[in-house]
Amino acid sequence: MPGQFGAPGYPAFPQQRSLYTNGLAIASLVVSFLCFFGTAAVIMGPIALRQIKRTGERGRGLAISAIVIGSIWAVLFAVVLVANALDPASGQDDGDGRPTSTRHGSAVVPAASALRLEVGECFDLVGTLVTKRVDCAQPHKGEVFWTGIPVETGDYPATSVLEDEAEKGCTDHVDQYVMDTWTLGDSLDYRYVYPDRNSWDAVGGRRLVCFFTDSKPLTAPLRKDQTTLTSDQLHLLLATNQFDRAWAEAPNEDLDVADDPAAFRTWADGLAAAADKQAALLAGAQWTTADRKTVDRLVGESREAARHFRAAGKLTGAEDIERELTAGYQHLGDDLILDLRRGLGLATHDQEPAKHPSNQAV
């Protein structure tokens, strides 16, 4: 009951005939013979079946066999867990401050489950969805930046519901854990874990876990929040991140204003509100080391940007909306933000234009 990994944005592929045997089907059968670790085959087998259905590869029989064998191990594993639950000595601390298991009758979330990870912890994978906590200064696979509880409180919901909740939770909390998002490299991505049916009714099993990961091992902690920033750095990031969030709500990038004026008007309203809030936060902050003249100029630019975005939200013609959006972009004050970042010791790398969209055409 370790949960299930999810990731946003993967397309569906057409089914093709293949002469090759699915690798995960083979792996699931091999794993199914590995004592209690064979329970992982119950997860790997269905995934392999879905891949086979999608790609047309061989190996359906292998995957089904792995599920059967893995299910036998799962039953044996459950018997052992029940026996441990009845043992007064069970549930002792495992050395990391957590009990060896969380019990609700016979329902147990193993200590090594990804669902047991907490914010700020770094980990490696030592099996399918089996984690090992490691020091964030050592090479590791992932770093947890948010955990939450699903809104659903009844029976196990559709996985799409949990995926949507996890996706929203991850998106909403990325810049709370790493407030200086410009420090995040292009290859860095996030993934999430959500409960499977087995963990849903276990104590501690209804959790969503978001974590950063990369194609190569992470070697240092990524956390950059209010616990690691100076007051002036915090003021600037709290203000300028407002617009980054609003920008992320842009209509589909394949759409022009003329394709969906209503969507761009809604977006413009959000940009106006974000620019106004940015100006208010900048003006109201108690600055100690930042250049106040630069801050005041950025406040003025933010208010002017908000005025144009607000106008775009009230117009109906596509050309008029586009004109006001473009005018708003021209007043985002990118150069001023860079000057302030440089003076405060924040990231100023070449990826900046991708973070602040003033140079992008509508």
NUMARFI-132783 format. One line per field, with one value per residue (C-alpha): residue in one letter; residue number from 1; y, x, z. Coordinates in nm, 3 decimals. Layout:
residues N
type = c(a_...)
seq = c(NUM_...)
py = c(Y_...)
px = c(X_...)
pz = c(Z_...)
This chain:
residues 362
type = c(m_p_g_q_f_g_a_p_g_y_p_a_f_p_q_q_r_s_l_y_t_n_g_l_a_i_a_s_l_v_v_s_f_l_c_f_f_g_t_a_a_v_i_m_g_p_i_a_l_r_q_i_k_r_t_g_e_r_g_r_g_l_a_i_s_a_i_v_i_g_s_i_w_a_v_l_f_a_v_v_l_v_a_n_a_l_d_p_a_s_g_q_d_d_g_d_g_r_p_t_s_t_r_h_g_s_a_v_v_p_a_a_s_a_l_r_l_e_v_g_e_c_f_d_l_v_g_t_l_v_t_k_r_v_d_c_a_q_p_h_k_g_e_v_f_w_t_g_i_p_v_e_t_g_d_y_p_a_t_s_v_l_e_d_e_a_e_k_g_c_t_d_h_v_d_q_y_v_m_d_t_w_t_l_g_d_s_l_d_y_r_y_v_y_p_d_r_n_s_w_d_a_v_g_g_r_r_l_v_c_f_f_t_d_s_k_p_l_t_a_p_l_r_k_d_q_t_t_l_t_s_d_q_l_h_l_l_l_a_t_n_q_f_d_r_a_w_a_e_a_p_n_e_d_l_d_v_a_d_d_p_a_a_f_r_t_w_a_d_g_l_a_a_a_a_d_k_q_a_a_l_l_a_g_a_q_w_t_t_a_d_r_k_t_v_d_r_l_v_g_e_s_r_e_a_a_r_h_f_r_a_a_g_k_l_t_g_a_e_d_i_e_r_e_l_t_a_g_y_q_h_l_g_d_d_l_i_l_d_l_r_r_g_l_g_l_a_t_h_d_q_e_p_a_k_h_p_s_n_q_a_v)
seq = c(1_2_3_4_5_6_7_8_9_10_11_12_13_14_15_16_17_18_19_20_21_22_23_24_25_26_27_28_29_30_31_32_33_34_35_36_37_38_39_40_41_42_43_44_45_46_47_48_49_50_51_52_53_54_55_56_57_58_59_60_61_62_63_64_65_66_67_68_69_70_71_72_73_74_75_76_77_78_79_80_81_82_83_84_85_86_87_88_89_90_91_92_93_94_95_96_97_98_99_100_101_102_103_104_105_106_107_108_109_110_111_112_113_114_115_116_117_118_119_120_121_122_123_124_125_126_127_128_129_130_131_132_133_134_135_136_137_138_139_140_141_142_143_144_145_146_147_148_149_150_151_152_153_154_155_156_157_158_159_160_161_162_163_164_165_166_167_168_169_170_171_172_173_174_175_176_177_178_179_180_181_182_183_184_185_186_187_188_189_190_191_192_193_194_195_196_197_198_199_200_201_202_203_204_205_206_207_208_209_210_211_212_213_214_215_216_217_218_219_220_221_222_223_224_225_226_227_228_229_230_231_232_233_234_235_236_237_238_239_240_241_242_243_244_245_246_247_248_249_250_251_252_253_254_255_256_257_258_259_260_261_262_263_264_265_266_267_268_269_270_271_272_273_274_275_276_277_278_279_280_281_282_283_284_285_286_287_288_289_290_291_292_293_294_295_296_297_298_299_300_301_302_303_304_305_306_307_308_309_310_311_312_313_314_315_316_317_318_319_320_321_322_323_324_325_326_327_328_329_330_331_332_333_334_335_336_337_338_339_340_341_342_343_344_345_346_347_348_349_350_351_352_353_354_355_356_357_358_359_360_361_362)
py = c(0.000_0.247_0.465_0.547_0.783_1.040_1.298_1.569_1.604_1.257_1.206_0.894_0.691_0.487_0.111_-0.060_-0.422_-0.523_-0.822_-0.718_-0.832_-0.556_-0.497_-0.415_-0.740_-0.932_-0.732_-0.781_-1.159_-1.159_-0.938_-1.157_-1.437_-1.215_-1.316_-1.039_-0.789_-0.985_-0.782_-0.508_-0.724_-0.649_-0.288_-0.352_-0.612_-0.386_-0.108_-0.353_-0.458_-0.096_-0.044_-0.358_-0.245_0.087_-0.032_-0.375_-0.545_-0.907_-1.015_-1.012_-1.365_-1.272_-0.971_-1.172_-1.442_-1.176_-1.034_-1.377_-1.459_-1.110_-1.140_-1.458_-1.274_-0.987_-1.227_-1.371_-1.021_-0.925_-1.228_-1.121_-0.765_-0.881_-1.096_-0.794_-0.581_-0.827_-0.826_-0.569_-0.510_-0.401_-0.033_0.050_0.337_0.246_0.491_0.791_0.911_0.721_0.398_0.095_0.083_0.273_0.048_0.062_-0.293_-0.485_-0.178_-0.069_0.194_0.069_0.309_0.293_0.395_0.714_0.820_0.853_1.116_1.464_1.813_1.877_1.509_1.373_1.012_0.742_0.460_0.113_-0.066_0.004_0.290_0.192_0.483_0.529_0.863_1.020_1.339_1.610_1.692_1.341_1.225_1.149_1.094_1.338_1.612_1.655_2.008_1.959_1.705_1.724_1.532_1.449_1.637_1.312_1.150_0.860_0.559_0.546_0.801_0.778_0.806_1.105_1.292_1.222_1.312_1.644_1.722_1.630_1.833_2.141_2.097_2.071_2.373_2.588_2.515_2.507_2.873_2.843_2.587_2.740_3.105_3.200_2.984_3.120_2.884_2.580_2.436_2.347_1.974_1.980_1.856_1.754_1.434_1.327_1.021_0.953_0.668_0.340_0.139_-0.059_0.245_0.446_0.303_0.273_0.523_0.780_0.636_0.921_1.156_1.339_1.389_1.625_1.609_1.751_1.515_1.536_1.320_1.313_1.273_1.579_1.664_1.956_2.074_2.287_2.454_2.831_2.974_3.223_3.013_3.068_3.420_3.770_4.001_4.207_3.895_3.769_4.099_4.104_3.740_3.759_4.055_3.943_3.584_3.722_3.786_3.454_3.269_3.471_3.419_3.043_3.067_3.175_3.030_2.741_2.849_2.733_2.989_3.345_3.619_3.598_3.226_3.282_3.648_3.557_3.340_3.621_3.872_3.645_3.605_3.982_4.033_3.792_3.972_4.306_4.176_4.027_4.348_4.551_4.314_4.326_4.706_4.701_4.451_4.643_4.975_4.842_4.650_4.773_4.768_4.770_4.711_4.730_5.050_5.234_5.442_5.126_4.980_5.295_5.285_4.920_5.010_5.270_5.025_4.760_4.998_5.102_4.737_4.671_4.960_4.814_4.460_4.585_4.764_4.443_4.262_4.504_4.507_4.280_4.313_4.075_4.346_4.582_4.311_4.222_4.588_4.638_4.309_4.405_4.747_4.580_4.354_4.659_4.785_4.477_4.634_4.337_4.548_4.693_4.346_4.227_4.524_4.452_4.081_4.152_4.390_4.140_3.840_3.652_3.450_3.657_3.384_3.396_3.208_3.526_3.612_3.278_3.366_3.717_3.728_4.093_4.005_3.746_3.825_3.763)
px = c(0.000_0.276_0.061_0.091_0.324_0.177_0.317_0.147_0.139_0.200_0.025_-0.162_0.004_-0.170_-0.151_0.101_0.183_0.524_0.753_0.912_0.820_0.733_1.027_0.810_0.617_0.944_1.060_0.729_0.756_1.115_1.026_0.727_0.963_1.159_1.004_0.789_0.928_0.722_0.420_0.555_0.448_0.085_0.161_0.406_0.186_-0.116_0.114_0.273_-0.071_-0.162_0.164_0.106_-0.244_-0.105_0.203_0.095_0.402_0.407_0.414_0.052_0.081_0.398_0.228_-0.078_0.142_0.334_0.009_-0.103_0.229_0.256_-0.094_0.007_0.300_0.065_-0.160_0.139_0.265_-0.074_-0.067_0.275_0.156_-0.150_0.071_0.295_-0.008_-0.108_0.244_0.281_0.641_0.543_0.522_0.850_1.053_1.262_1.537_1.415_1.150_0.864_0.698_0.783_0.425_0.099_-0.187_-0.559_-0.669_-0.475_-0.431_-0.068_0.125_0.486_0.750_0.928_0.617_0.643_0.318_0.510_0.753_0.742_0.817_1.190_1.289_1.509_1.498_1.616_1.411_1.519_1.234_0.902_0.759_0.983_1.184_1.494_1.541_1.883_2.065_1.977_2.348_2.406_2.302_1.930_1.632_1.380_1.304_0.954_0.814_0.445_0.211_-0.165_-0.484_-0.729_-1.057_-1.251_-1.345_-1.563_-1.487_-1.180_-1.234_-1.137_-0.761_-0.818_-0.966_-0.659_-0.428_-0.604_-0.583_-0.215_-0.137_-0.308_-0.140_0.203_0.148_0.014_0.303_0.615_0.698_0.631_0.908_1.142_1.045_1.329_1.204_1.477_1.717_1.531_1.709_1.539_1.589_1.423_1.065_0.813_0.620_0.359_0.238_-0.128_-0.298_-0.392_-0.697_-0.504_-0.368_-0.692_-0.837_-0.507_-0.413_-0.190_-0.265_-0.475_-0.195_-0.069_0.307_0.478_0.851_1.120_1.323_1.572_1.710_2.035_2.078_2.011_2.310_2.199_1.880_1.653_1.460_1.469_1.188_1.143_1.368_1.667_1.607_1.683_1.388_1.452_1.486_1.161_0.983_1.089_1.004_0.665_0.580_0.713_0.593_0.239_0.274_0.449_0.147_-0.096_0.115_0.096_-0.282_-0.238_-0.475_-0.351_-0.028_-0.164_-0.445_-0.434_-0.645_-0.883_-0.938_-1.080_-1.114_-1.309_-1.024_-0.773_-1.002_-1.022_-0.645_-0.600_-0.816_-0.591_-0.278_-0.422_-0.499_-0.148_0.022_-0.183_-0.089_0.275_0.270_0.101_0.348_0.647_0.516_0.424_0.745_1.005_1.323_1.666_1.927_1.736_1.764_1.443_1.442_1.446_1.167_0.956_1.009_0.899_0.587_0.499_0.559_0.348_0.056_0.082_0.090_-0.220_-0.400_-0.340_-0.431_-0.749_-0.838_-0.776_-1.021_-1.299_-1.253_-1.426_-1.227_-0.933_-0.700_-0.788_-0.730_-0.397_-0.291_-0.357_-0.195_0.118_0.122_0.094_0.390_0.601_0.553_0.652_0.984_1.208_1.526_1.428_1.359_1.698_1.870_1.698_1.776_2.139_2.164_2.001_2.207_1.921_1.945_1.991_2.070_1.990_1.662_1.501_1.298_1.118_1.015_0.893_0.712_0.745_0.943_0.697_0.446_0.076)
pz = c(0.000_-0.081_-0.303_-0.668_-0.851_-1.084_-1.321_-1.522_-1.895_-2.034_-2.371_-2.476_-2.751_-3.021_-2.988_-3.217_-3.287_-3.156_-3.165_-2.837_-2.487_-2.244_-2.008_-1.709_-1.754_-1.737_-1.437_-1.255_-1.294_-1.167_-0.870_-0.785_-0.676_-0.435_-0.103_0.047_-0.203_-0.452_-0.342_-0.567_-0.861_-0.771_-0.868_-1.151_-1.323_-1.386_-1.504_-1.747_-1.871_-1.937_-2.125_-2.329_-2.417_-2.529_-2.721_-2.848_-2.695_-2.583_-2.219_-2.106_-1.964_-1.775_-1.618_-1.514_-1.361_-1.171_-1.031_-0.912_-0.745_-0.600_-0.457_-0.275_-0.121_-0.029_0.162_0.348_0.415_0.559_0.789_0.922_0.975_1.166_1.386_1.452_1.529_1.801_1.943_2.226_2.123_1.773_1.683_1.858_1.724_1.418_1.496_1.294_1.537_1.367_1.474_1.264_1.144_1.165_1.266_1.221_1.283_1.018_0.791_0.789_0.598_0.595_0.725_0.387_0.193_-0.010_0.159_0.488_0.355_0.508_0.374_0.355_0.350_0.074_-0.040_-0.277_-0.426_-0.320_-0.496_-0.660_-0.453_-0.160_-0.025_0.185_0.356_0.299_0.389_0.136_0.103_-0.036_-0.387_-0.385_-0.613_-0.471_-0.218_-0.075_-0.095_-0.004_0.151_0.185_0.260_-0.022_-0.007_-0.058_0.274_0.161_-0.055_-0.274_-0.554_-0.919_-0.962_-1.190_-0.892_-0.679_-0.966_-1.016_-0.645_-0.631_-0.942_-0.798_-0.461_-0.621_-0.844_-0.562_-0.327_-0.546_-0.484_-0.113_-0.070_-0.330_-0.324_-0.556_-0.843_-1.070_-0.891_-1.029_-1.333_-1.660_-1.604_-1.261_-1.247_-0.986_-0.934_-0.684_-0.494_-0.414_-0.225_-0.386_-0.280_-0.019_0.163_0.147_0.470_0.658_0.924_0.755_0.413_0.275_0.181_-0.126_-0.151_-0.398_-0.457_-0.682_-0.898_-1.182_-1.459_-1.263_-0.886_-0.672_-0.455_-0.236_-0.064_-0.282_-0.002_-0.025_0.184_0.466_0.690_0.459_0.318_0.445_0.511_0.196_-0.019_0.127_0.058_-0.307_-0.374_-0.202_-0.424_-0.761_-0.728_-0.748_-1.117_-1.185_-1.042_-1.253_-1.564_-1.513_-1.561_-1.924_-2.187_-2.396_-2.565_-2.902_-2.882_-3.013_-2.861_-3.155_-3.089_-2.740_-2.637_-2.322_-2.192_-2.247_-2.075_-1.771_-1.776_-1.805_-1.494_-1.305_-1.426_-1.318_-0.968_-0.941_-1.057_-0.807_-0.525_-0.631_-0.612_-0.271_-0.123_-0.257_-0.129_0.214_0.290_0.539_0.328_0.492_0.220_-0.112_-0.317_-0.230_-0.547_-0.759_-0.546_-0.592_-0.970_-0.976_-0.776_-1.040_-1.326_-1.155_-1.116_-1.481_-1.589_-1.379_-1.549_-1.895_-1.790_-1.630_-1.952_-2.150_-1.926_-2.018_-2.395_-2.645_-2.968_-3.005_-3.140_-2.855_-2.595_-2.751_-2.760_-2.389_-2.291_-2.482_-2.319_-1.979_-2.053_-2.133_-1.777_-1.581_-1.486_-1.564_-1.558_-1.220_-1.081_-1.205_-1.041_-0.711_-0.732_-0.806_-0.513_-0.277_-0.388_-0.555_-0.876_-1.194_-1.449_-1.820_-1.779_-1.644_-1.959_-1.927_-1.573_-1.651_-1.984_-2.084_-2.397_-2.520_-2.790_-2.731)
